[in-house]
Amino acid sequence: MHNLLALIALFAYSVASLRILAYRREGARHRHHISWFAWLLLAVLGGSAIELIVHAKTVGFFEAARAVTFTILVFGARGNVARLLRSA
C-alpha cells in the first residue's frame, strides 16, 4: 500500500512540475514576483519528486492526497501560477 501511495505522489509531483514548466503565457503580462513564485513552486514540486526517487520512504495517504491536490490545482489553472494566486 505504501509503495502505491509513493508512486501516486511521485507521479502527481512530476506531472504538476512539468505542467508549470510547460506553461505558455500567450500574451499574458510578465510579472517578476509571480515568476519567482512559479520558480519556487516548480523547485518544491520537482524537489519533492526527486526526494521520493532518491530517498525511498513510506508515504502516507495525506502526502499522496496533497500531491494529487496540487496537481489538480495546477491543471485547473492550466499551469498559470498567477491564476492560482488570484483571489476570488
N, C-alpha and C positions, 0 to 999 in steps of 0.2 A: 504493500500500500504506500509506503513512504517513497519508494522508487518511482511509482506512478505520479505521485504528487510533485516530486522533484523534476520529473520530465515535463509535467504540465507547467510548472513555474519557469523552467528553463525555456520552453517554447514560447510562453507568453512574454517573458522579458525580451527574448530575442526578436520576436515579431514586432513588439512595440518600439524597440530601439531602431529597428530597420525602417519602420513607418515614419518615425521622426526624421531619420536620416534621409529618406527619400522624398521629403516634403518639397513641393514646388510652390513658390509664392504667387506666381502668375498675376502680377500687378498689385499685390498687397504691399503696403508700406513696410519698410525695413525699420525696425526699432531695436536699438542696441540692447536695451535691458531685456527685451523678450528673447533676443537671440542668445544672450548669455544664459538666461534661464533654460532655454531649449538645449543648449550645450550641456548645462549641468544635469538636466533630466536625462539626456542621452547618455552621459557618463555614468550616472547612477544606475540606470536600467541596464546598460551594457556591462557595467561592473558587476552587477548582481548576477547576470547570466554567466560571466566569466568565473565568478566566485563559485557558482554552482557546478561548473565544469571542473575547476581545479580542486576545490575542497568539497568532496562528496560528503554531504551531511544529511541528517534527517530533516526533511521539510514537512512542516505541519500543514494542516488544512488551511489555516488562516494566511500563511505566507503564499500558498498557491492561489488562494482566493484573491489576495491583494494583487498578485501578478496579473491574474485574469482581469481584475477590475481596472488596473492601469491600462491594460491592452484595450479593453472596451472603451475607456475614455479617450484614449489616443486615436482609435479608429473612428469614434464618434465625431471627433474634431477634425478628422481627415489628416492628422499629423500636424495640424496648426496649433502650436503651443499657445499662441495669443488667444485663440478661441477657448482653450482650457482655462485660462486665467480671467477671461471676461466675466464680469458679474451679470447675473440675470436681470 
